[in-house]
Amino acid sequence: MGLKMTKDSPMMTVEVAYALPDRQILLEVVVPQGTTAMDAISQSGVLDKFPEIDLTTSKVGIFSQVLGAKGLASADVYELKALDRVEIYRPLLLDPKEIRRRRAEQAKSKNKD
């Protein structure tokens, strides 16, 4: 979905954020009103800095609210508002339920000792 802008489109500032365990980046981008989250990601240059980002599998959100979930539009449709922060989330290495199960098992074994 490409952005349809005219030279009369008002401009606004948004941020694009991506973080690794040891490095994070927050890019300020000036975009026309009507820009989608995916358009802002493309325009920010974050994909050039982190070529490992796969937008077909990574979730995208606005201020910790995942787009395409809980009634929010998907990232290729969601139109940004001024000062929105577009966040690209890394895939989880382990399922949160699996992590809790492992912690519970460790706690049980400690209590037996």
SULQUI-V909109 format. One record per residue. N is the residue number from 1. SS is DSSP state (a for helix, b for strand, c for the rest). BURIAL is b if it has 16 or more other ideal C-beta (glycine too) atoms within 10 Angstrom, else e. Layout:
n=N ss=SS burial=BURIAL
n=N ss=SS burial=BURIAL
This chain:
n=1 ss=c burial=e
n=2 ss=c burial=e
n=3 ss=c burial=b
n=4 ss=c burial=e
n=5 ss=c burial=e
n=6 ss=c burial=e
n=7 ss=c burial=e
n=8 ss=c burial=e
n=9 ss=c burial=e
n=10 ss=c burial=e
n=11 ss=b burial=e
n=12 ss=b burial=b
n=13 ss=b burial=e
n=14 ss=b burial=b
n=15 ss=b burial=b
n=16 ss=b burial=b
n=17 ss=b burial=b
n=18 ss=b burial=b
n=19 ss=b burial=e
n=20 ss=b burial=e
n=21 ss=c burial=e
n=22 ss=c burial=e
n=23 ss=b burial=e
n=24 ss=b burial=e
n=25 ss=b burial=e
n=26 ss=b burial=e
n=27 ss=b burial=b
n=28 ss=b burial=e
n=29 ss=b burial=b
n=30 ss=b burial=e
n=31 ss=b burial=b
n=32 ss=b burial=b
n=33 ss=c burial=e
n=34 ss=c burial=e
n=35 ss=c burial=b
n=36 ss=b burial=b
n=37 ss=a burial=b
n=38 ss=a burial=b
n=39 ss=a burial=b
n=40 ss=a burial=b
n=41 ss=a burial=b
n=42 ss=a burial=b
n=43 ss=a burial=b
n=44 ss=a burial=b
n=45 ss=c burial=e
n=46 ss=a burial=b
n=47 ss=a burial=b
n=48 ss=a burial=e
n=49 ss=a burial=e
n=50 ss=c burial=e
n=51 ss=c burial=e
n=52 ss=c burial=e
n=53 ss=c burial=e
n=54 ss=c burial=e
n=55 ss=c burial=e
n=56 ss=c burial=e
n=57 ss=c burial=e
n=58 ss=c burial=e
n=59 ss=b burial=b
n=60 ss=b burial=b
n=61 ss=b burial=b
n=62 ss=b burial=b
n=63 ss=c burial=e
n=64 ss=c burial=e
n=65 ss=b burial=e
n=66 ss=b burial=e
n=67 ss=c burial=b
n=68 ss=c burial=b
n=69 ss=c burial=e
n=70 ss=c burial=e
n=71 ss=c burial=e
n=72 ss=c burial=e
n=73 ss=c burial=e
n=74 ss=c burial=e
n=75 ss=c burial=b
n=76 ss=c burial=e
n=77 ss=c burial=e
n=78 ss=c burial=b
n=79 ss=b burial=e
n=80 ss=c burial=b
n=81 ss=c burial=e
n=82 ss=c burial=e
n=83 ss=c burial=e
n=84 ss=c burial=b
n=85 ss=b burial=b
n=86 ss=b burial=b
n=87 ss=b burial=b
n=88 ss=b burial=b
n=89 ss=b burial=e
n=90 ss=c burial=e
n=91 ss=c burial=e
n=92 ss=c burial=e
n=93 ss=c burial=e
n=94 ss=c burial=e
n=95 ss=c burial=e
n=96 ss=a burial=e
n=97 ss=a burial=e
n=98 ss=a burial=e
n=99 ss=a burial=e
n=100 ss=a burial=e
n=101 ss=a burial=e
n=102 ss=a burial=e
n=103 ss=a burial=e
n=104 ss=a burial=e
n=105 ss=a burial=e
n=106 ss=a burial=e
n=107 ss=a burial=e
n=108 ss=a burial=e
n=109 ss=a burial=e
n=110 ss=a burial=e
n=111 ss=a burial=e
n=112 ss=a burial=e
n=113 ss=c burial=e
